[in-house]
């Protein structure tokens, strides 16, 4: 058995390890419960500059049709023109515009584009660790989340409930559990 080694500096270029990462979301349904989902197809790269964090950068592309909530009917509705309109807008993107660091906390601000609508979001990430795995890959992990209003990206479909409130919350929490492999 080979042991892992802890890298002394995580600076460098990375590619997201999709098989060990999760891009997910949480929305309230019928105002009484939470529905969780995730995207199965995405890719991304990052440049990490630990000395000058503002020189760091992140890009991510997500296939909208890869959404999965555990319910094929709900997934189909999310892919439809009522929500993601995945046929007309198959790819979402995030491109960083600023990166700041305070210890193990990184704040990545960038342009999130969904359905041809681009809005700036600031996502706080916690550096969860770094290691050289038994296969010689230098890995780094980050966890983060941000709450957004889906209507800001034109995701406006909803239905009123007889008891008051709506079927789908406007606020959606985006969750990121990321593992990246150093490429340079």
Secondary structure, DSSP 8 states (H G I E B T S, - for coil): ----B--S---EEEEE-GGG-EEEEEEEETTTEEEEEEES-EEEEEEE-SSSGGG-EEEEEEEGGGEE-S-HHHHHHHHSTTTT-TTT--EEEEEEEEEEEETTEEEEEEEEEETTEEEEEEEEEEEEEEEE-TTS-EEEEEEEEEEEEGGGGT-----B-TTSSBSEEEEEEEEEEEEEEE--
